């Protein structure tokens, strides 16, 4: 063997090693839907492959890429071009044949596919390559399924799945599990089918096979709907939309190199060599020849490049149209989901109002001792379901970017104390102690959104209580730093409960995520609470941080900037907020009237509540006195639902109020114009005239009467909108009794409700 031959042999071996490695990477990129990356890797392999048989391998890999990227016609042409390059019965020969089988199945030429597989049997046996043998068995199962031989297909899938896993053919394993699941569904084996889909999704997620995961999630979504598990169906719908967006980012058509580029490059090399040989010569004819040749090559290159660019542009336009359609479908699906959730959560509140309201009435009517536990269980179950409905609505509004932040002065210390007190019962149920540490350097009034702050802190404290038993929970509110009229406040909620594992901490703030699958069964909840916390904190310009270790507990913290209002302007600015509307029905309110009325209410709100504990007799006398005061107050209930009318009326009459009922906004408008009411409780969604229109019209002639909205704020509504229309306050439906009576007390002035 000559030295030159030895060098060539070494070069070929090196080529083979490098090309094999690149083609493996290209195949995985194609399986993951990263077509542009796969195409680039294949081109790199082509540049290395000087040997014709190795170059044939790159073309076979290119054909597989084309099949996966949905271009079977070109794939067949590429396979045909390798006919003379592939050695009979070689590894490349069999791979080329198996790709041909795959194309024949796609073309529904099942007889030809079966003949091709049979013809390859001898070569496959001779090669003794486990990966190729397993791939051929997988393709035969695919052929059986495509041609309607379901029984044989299912048997072969069951047989080949362990071999696919052993040989690390994970893409084909996921495909086989999905195909197997459809056969199991056809035969009524739903549980086995679901297990098979779960396996396919797990594999696809692990190895980033986005298209297969998309198919699997779609099947799980449909299966959940079929089984009536709509919560799971909702989760799978979200995941399906996320995968669609990810696929849109990954999918793009690469700009292919011209087949003439290699020739042009070679000719340019020859020109450079010729120019080098002409150095020192002054033969103008040869130089002219070189220049003319170069000009010709450049012209040819430009022509081919323009032709290629036009072809690529057409492909890109088609691909963009496809992606636009996918995006529109995803957006439509998201809108349908948002509208559905907004409607269903709003509609659920009507029957929930009946449940909570009637439970309250029964508890107030001296039930038997053996009935109290049942009624209290019913009450807590209703409150849990209401909390779930609120979380879904809040999540839906955040996802739809429908949440607007308020900026009003409020007392942070009082708000935190109040919500901590409200959670003591929940903490006691799990034998936990709550500890509040509030920094005295925090200003007594800050500007911000008190409702959203309460929502964040309540979610975090409730989460700490849920995962802590016989322990302690610390709520720390500290002033971090102050710049001019802005104060940075740090919030910390710490517990010494079970803690969170490191691998789960990165996912804990995702929608519907919980630490383990069993968490929702053991502790309840949907996994939305922390997702809502994260979104609200980010909306306020902060970020939530988690420090947790298993067995030690968890610390959630975040920092938010607040403005400090001018105390001298607090009353006038804050009190003008509720009625400073551009609406023609409210713009005639005089500042003096507004300031007087609102200031009186604010003073009554901030006034300390004096409670005498001297004797039961004194307490009883005070109760009689307040009940007598209540009898002097006339409340108009505006509500179209008869059950809600009855419940609200009985609750108020139980506290000695006098009540009258209007069935819609039109009746309410007529009644308020004829009689002086002390308070109007206005439902919003009613026939004939809704509560918003009725309130706007009442404000045109009566600025003094307090009007409270009884409603569930929907996706397209904001609290600010209600205040601008002339409402004094909002009570969410179905309401909690303490909130209900507290807001009525504020609206009526200094009256106490026992």
Secondary structure by P-SEA (a helix, b strand, c coil): ccaaaaaaaaaaaaaaaaaaaaaaaaaaaaaacaaaaaaaaaaaaaaacccaaaaaaaaaaaaaaaaaaccaaaaaaaaaaaccccccccaaaaaaaaaaaaaaaaacaaaaaaaaaaaaaaaaaaaccaaaaaaaaaaaaaaaaaacaaaaaaaaaaaaaaaaaaacaaaaaaaaaaaaaaaaaaacaaaaaaaaaaaaaaaaaaacaaaaaaaaaaaaaaaaaaacaaaaaaaaaaaaaaaaaaaaaacccccccccaaaaaaaaaaaaaaaaaaacccccaaaaaaaaaaaaaaaaaaaaaaaaaaaaaaaaaaaaaaaaaaaaaaaaaaaaaaaaaaaaaaaaaaaaaaaaaaaaaaaaaccccccaaaaaaaaaaaaaaaaaaaaaaaaaaaaaaccbbbbbccccaaaaaaaaaaaaaaaaaaabbbbbbbbbccccccccccaaaaaaaaaaaaaaaaaacccbbbbbbbbbccccccbbbbbbbbbbccccccccccccccccccccccccccccccccaaaaaaaaaaaaacbbbbbbbcccbbbbbbbbbbbbbccccaaaaaaaaccccccccccccccaaaaaaaaaaaaaaaacbbbbbcccaaaaaaaaaaaaaaaaabbbbbbcccaaaaaaaaaaaaaacccccccccaaaaaaaaacccccccccccccccccaaaaaaaaacccccbbbbbbccccccccaaaaaaacccccccccccaaaaaaaaaaaacccccc
